[in-house]
Amino acid sequence: MAERHNASPISLRMGKIFLDGVAIADGVACNIVATPDVWNGRQLGDKTPSSRWLSMAYSGSITRRRSTQWLKEKIAEYKATGRTPEFTIQGYMNDKGSDYYDAHGADLTTAVGCVLTGNITLADLDSQGDVVTEVLTFNAKDVV
């Protein structure tokens, strides 16, 4: 193997976003994060508090350039059935030129039981605008 002189971190441009197994062709960014619920406290005689994870909350966002009306369809389904739409969202990093890929291969994160939590834009018109870009925020039940 040839000697390498440059570090090769992961390029954020390399990857895909999947919603219920279908690639989101209009997706331009995705993040999925874990946020621990942390207990902090101390016992008699402790000079510094100790910490402990009690549970974990998962959330994230998808930024997309709108090219489909699937959100309006999901709203119509909710209005007709009263059932909250849940999704499986996957982020797939596959930068084959990165040091991470050399050491670990592609990285797949799957969030299940995802429910949209923020505004869902139904119309967005602007005489100075270029293309509609929207950010969809979500909470997830678990990451597997």
N, C-alpha and C positions, 0 to 999 in steps of 0.2 A: 504494500500500500504506500502511496506517495506521502511524503511528509506534508503536513498541513501547517500553514502559517497564520491562518485567520480563524477566529472563532465564528461559528455559524449558528447564531440563535434562531429560534423559530420565527419564520415570517408569518405575521398575522394574516397575510393575504392568502395563505395556502390552507384551504379547508372547505368544508361544506356544512350546511345547516339542513336538517331533516325535520319535518313536521309530520308525525304519524307515518313515518317511513318514506315520505315523498320529499325529494330535494326541493328546497325553496330556491328557485332559480332567480328570484328577485331580491334575495337576501344579501345585504352588504356587510352586516356585522352581527355577532351573537356573543353574549356572555352568559355563563351559568356560574353562580357563586354559592358557597356554603357559608352561613353565618352562625357561629355557635352561640347558644344561650349560656352565659357564663355566670356561675355563682362565685362571689368573692366574699371572703370572710376570714376571721381569725379566731383563734382559741386563746384562752388566758395564757399569758406569757409569750405569745407570738409577737415579734417586733414588726413583721410584715404580713400582709394578708396572703392567704393561699387562694387558688382559683381552681375551679372544676367545671368541666363541660356538663351541662344538664341535658341538653338536646341540641338539635341542629335544624336550622331553617334553610330552605333552598329557594333561590329566586334568580331572576335573570332578565335579559331583554334581547329582543331581535330588532334590528333596524333593517327595513326593506324599502325598496322602491316599488310602489304599488303597481301591480300588473294584473291582478286577479281580484275577484270580489268575494273570496272565501270568507272574509270577516262578516260581510253583510249576510251571507248564507248562514253562518253560525248564529248570528243574532236572530235571524228568522226562525231557525230551529229552536232556539231558546224560547222565543215568544210562543211558538206552537206547542212545545212540550213542557216548558218550565224547568227543564234539566240544564244544569250548568255544564257547558262544554269543557271537557278535559282533553288534553293533548299529551303526546309523548314528543319531546323535543330532544334532538341529538346534535351535538357539536362534534365535528370530526376534523382533527388537525392532521394533515398529511404532508408536511414539508420535508420531502425526501432529501433536500440539501442541508438540513439542520443537524446539529450535533445531537439533539433530542431524538430525532428519528433514527440516527445511527445507533443510539444506545437502547431505545425502547420501541421503535417502530411507530406506526400511526397511533394517535390517541383519540379514543371515542368516549364521550361523556353523554350518558342518557338520563334525562330527567323525565320522570313519570308523574302522572296526575297533575299536569300543568294547567293552571287556570289563569286567564288573562286578568290583570288587576288594574290597569290604567285606562286612560282615555282611548277610545277606539274612534278614530277620525272617519266620519262618514262622507264629508265633502271638504275639499281643500282647494280653493281657487285663489289665484294671485296673478295679477297682470305682469308682475316682475319675476314670477317663479319660473323654475326650470323643470324639474320633475317632482312628483310627490314622494317624499321620503318620510316614513313614519317609524316611530319607536314603539314597540309593543312590549310592555312589561308583564311579567308573570311570576307567580309563586308555584313551586313544585312540591308534591307530597314526599318525593324521595328521589335520590340519584342512585342508579344501579350500574 
